[in-house]
Amino acid sequence: MFLVVGLGNPGSGYAANRHNIGFMAADEFVRRYSFGPWRKKFQGQISEGELNGQKILVLKPETFMNLSGQSVGEVLRFYKIPIEDVIVLHDELDLPPGKVRVKRGGGHGGHNGLRSIDAHCGKEYRRVRLGIGHPGDKSRVHGHVLGDFSKAEQTGWLMTLLDAVAAEFARLTKGDDGGFMSKVSAIVSPPKPKVPKKDKAATDKAKGDKNGDANAPDAVGETMEDLSGAAKVRLERADTPVSNAASAMAQALAKAFGKKK
C-alpha cells in the first residue's frame, strides 16, 4: 500500500495558491483514476483506490501546511505504512514553473510542510517537487507562494503538468523515478519537430541548370518563352553592345572637341 500526500492549505481562499499545487495534483490523480470520494479522516481529506492492482491512499492534510506531519503520521500509524512507501507532492521554489524532480530523503529546503513531516514521520519518503519558480527576491517569496496562479498559467503549463503527473504516476509505484521524470518532462515540454533536410544533390542540379541554360528560370521563375513581347524587347535592348543613342552621343562629343570619329 502506498500513501500519496498532496500538500496545501485548506479553504477556498487558498485553493488557487502556488503553495497548493500539491492539493491540485492529488485532486487530478483521484479524478483521473476514479478513486473513491474524499472523506474527512486523520485530520484531513482521504480517498482510496487502486492503480495497476496496487492499493493507494491519497491524503490532503487539513492541519494547514506547518502541521502537515500530524495528519500524515496518523495515517501511517493506523495503516502501518512504512515511510519508504510515502510519496509527497509539493511546490518547489527552486525549480522553474512546470519542471518536476523526484528525490528520496534529504533536507526540507525551508518548506514548512516537509519540515513537519520530517519531524513526525522521518525523512526517507519520496518528494515529487513541482516547480513554481522563484520570484527573484527573498522578500517576495511569501507573497509569491501564497499568490494565485495566473489565468494563463492555470490554462497553460499548470494544467499540462498536473495531467502529466497523474498520467505517469504508475511509474512511481514501480520505483521508476527516472522514467517518471523523463515522461512528464516530455509531455510538458515536447521536443520541437525536426525540419526535413533539403536534398543537396537536387539543389546542386537546380543550380547547375540555372547557370548553364539560357532559358533557365530567373529569380521569379520566368523563362524567355514566358516573357511578354515588351519584356523581350527590353531584354534584347539590354543585350545590345552599344545603342544608337550612345553612338550619337559619342559622335557629338568628338565633334565638340574637334576630334574625328
C-alpha positions in Angstrom: 0.0 0.0 0.0 1.2 3.5 -0.9 0.3 6.8 0.8 0.2 9.7 -1.6 0.2 13.1 0.2 -0.7 16.4 -1.5 0.4 19.4 0.5 -1.5 22.6 0.7 -3.7 24.8 2.9 -7.4 24.1 3.4 -10.1 26.6 2.4 -11.3 28.3 -0.7 -9.1 31.4 -0.1 -6.0 29.2 -0.7 -7.3 27.0 -3.4 -5.5 28.6 -6.4 -2.3 29.5 -4.5 1.0 28.3 -5.8 1.6 26.7 -2.4 -1.4 24.5 -3.1 -0.1 22.8 -6.2 0.2 19.6 -4.1 -3.5 19.6 -3.4 -4.2 20.2 -7.1 -2.0 17.3 -8.1 -3.8 15.0 -5.6 -7.2 16.1 -6.9 -6.2 15.4 -10.5 -4.8 12.0 -9.6 -8.1 11.0 -7.8 -10.2 12.3 -10.6 -8.2 10.5 -13.4 -8.3 7.1 -11.8 -11.9 7.4 -10.4 -10.8 6.9 -6.8 -13.4 6.9 -4.0 -15.0 10.2 -2.7 -13.0 12.4 -0.4 -13.8 11.6 3.3 -12.8 13.6 6.4 -10.4 11.5 8.4 -7.0 11.7 10.1 -7.2 15.5 10.3 -7.5 15.7 6.6 -9.3 14.5 3.4 -8.6 11.0 2.3 -9.5 9.0 -0.8 -8.9 5.3 -1.7 -8.4 3.4 -4.8 -6.2 1.1 -6.9 -3.7 1.7 -9.6 -2.4 -1.4 -11.6 -3.6 -3.7 -8.8 -1.8 -1.6 -6.1 -3.9 -0.1 -3.3 -3.3 3.6 -2.8 -4.4 6.1 -0.2 -4.4 9.8 -1.1 -4.3 12.3 1.7 -4.8 16.1 1.8 -3.9 17.3 5.3 -6.2 20.0 6.7 -4.0 21.0 9.6 -2.5 23.9 7.5 0.9 23.4 5.9 3.0 23.9 9.0 1.4 20.9 10.8 1.0 18.5 7.8 3.1 15.9 9.6 0.4 15.4 12.3 -2.1 14.2 9.7 0.4 12.1 7.8 1.6 10.5 11.0 -1.9 9.4 11.9 -2.4 7.6 8.6 1.0 5.8 8.8 0.3 4.5 12.3 -3.2 3.4 11.6 -2.4 1.5 8.4 1.2 0.6 9.4 2.6 2.0 6.2 6.4 2.3 6.1 7.8 5.8 5.5 9.5 4.4 2.3 6.1 3.9 0.7 5.0 7.6 1.2 5.0 9.9 -1.9 4.6 13.6 -1.1 3.5 16.1 -3.8 4.6 19.7 -3.1 5.5 23.1 -4.5 9.2 23.8 -5.2 10.6 27.3 -5.4 13.9 26.3 -6.8 12.5 24.7 -9.9 11.2 26.7 -12.9 7.5 26.6 -13.5 6.4 23.3 -15.0 9.6 21.4 -14.1 9.4 18.2 -11.9 12.0 16.4 -9.9 11.8 13.3 -7.6 14.1 12.7 -4.7 14.1 10.4 -1.6 15.2 11.8 1.7 17.3 14.9 2.2 16.5 18.2 3.7 13.2 20.1 3.7 14.7 23.1 1.9 12.8 25.6 4.0 9.4 24.0 3.0 7.3 24.0 6.2 5.1 21.1 5.1 8.2 18.9 4.6 9.7 20.1 7.8 6.6 19.0 9.7 6.6 15.5 8.0 10.3 15.1 8.7 9.7 15.8 12.4 6.7 13.5 12.8 7.4 10.6 10.4 11.1 10.6 9.3 12.8 11.7 6.1 13.0 8.6 3.9 9.9 9.3 1.8 9.9 10.4 -1.8 9.2 14.0 -2.7 7.7 14.9 -6.1 8.9 18.5 -6.4 6.6 20.5 -8.6 8.3 23.7 -9.9 6.5 27.1 -9.3 9.6 29.3 -9.9 11.3 31.8 -7.7 10.2 35.5 -7.6 13.9 36.5 -7.7 14.0 38.3 -4.4 13.8 36.7 -0.9 11.5 39.4 0.3 8.9 38.5 -2.3 8.8 34.7 -1.6 5.9 34.8 0.9 3.7 36.7 -1.5 4.7 34.5 -4.4 3.9 31.1 -2.8 0.6 32.4 -1.3 -0.3 34.2 -4.5 -2.7 32.6 -7.1 -1.6 31.1 -10.3 -2.5 33.5 -13.2 -5.3 32.5 -15.6 -2.7 32.0 -18.3 -0.7 29.6 -16.0 -3.8 27.7 -14.9 -4.9 27.0 -18.5 -1.3 26.6 -19.8 1.6 24.8 -18.3 -0.1 24.1 -14.9 -2.9 22.1 -16.5 -0.5 20.2 -18.6 1.8 19.4 -15.7 -1.0 18.1 -13.4 -2.3 15.9 -16.2 1.2 14.5 -16.9 1.9 13.8 -13.3 -1.3 11.8 -12.9 -0.9 10.0 -16.3 2.6 8.8 -15.5 2.2 8.2 -11.7 2.2 4.4 -12.0 5.9 4.6 -12.8 6.5 5.9 -9.2 4.7 2.9 -7.7 7.1 0.7 -9.6 10.2 2.6 -8.5 10.9 4.1 -11.9 11.5 7.6 -10.7 13.8 8.4 -13.7 11.2 7.2 -16.2 8.5 9.3 -14.5 10.6 12.5 -14.7 11.5 11.9 -18.3 7.9 11.2 -19.4 6.5 14.2 -17.6 9.2 16.5 -18.9 8.5 15.3 -22.5 4.7 15.9 -22.1 5.1 19.4 -20.5 7.9 20.5 -22.9 7.5 18.4 -26.1 10.6 18.4 -28.5 10.4 20.7 -31.5 9.6 18.9 -34.7 12.6 18.3 -37.0 12.8 20.3 -40.2 13.4 17.9 -43.1 16.9 18.4 -44.7 17.0 19.5 -48.3 18.3 17.1 -50.9 21.8 18.5 -51.6 22.1 16.7 -55.0 18.8 18.1 -56.2 19.8 21.6 -55.0 23.1 21.4 -56.8 21.4 20.1 -60.0 19.0 23.0 -59.9 21.8 25.5 -59.6 23.6 23.8 -62.5 20.6 24.1 -64.7 20.2 27.7 -63.8 23.8 28.6 -64.6 24.0 26.5 -67.8 20.7 27.1 -69.5 19.9 30.5 -71.1 16.2 29.6 -70.7 16.5 28.6 -67.0 14.1 30.4 -64.6 15.2 33.7 -63.3 14.7 34.9 -59.7 10.9 34.9 -60.1 10.8 31.6 -62.1 10.4 33.0 -65.6 11.9 31.8 -68.9 12.4 33.7 -72.1 9.3 31.9 -73.5 7.3 33.1 -70.5 8.1 36.8 -71.1 5.7 39.2 -72.8 6.7 40.9 -76.1 7.6 44.2 -74.4 9.8 42.4 -71.8 11.6 40.6 -74.6 12.3 43.9 -76.4 13.7 45.3 -73.1 16.0 42.3 -72.7 17.1 42.4 -76.3 18.0 46.1 -76.0 19.9 45.4 -72.8 21.9 42.8 -74.6 22.9 45.2 -77.5 26.6 46.2 -77.1 26.1 49.9 -78.0 22.7 51.5 -78.6 22.0 54.1 -81.4 21.6 56.8 -78.7 25.0 56.0 -77.3 26.6 56.1 -80.7 25.1 59.5 -81.4 26.4 60.9 -78.1 29.9 59.7 -78.9 29.8 61.5 -82.3 28.6 64.7 -80.7 31.4 64.7 -78.2 34.0 64.1 -80.8 32.7 67.0 -82.9 32.6 69.3 -79.8 36.3 68.6 -79.1 37.4 68.8 -82.7 38.2 65.1 -82.9 37.4 62.9 -85.8 35.1 59.9 -85.2 
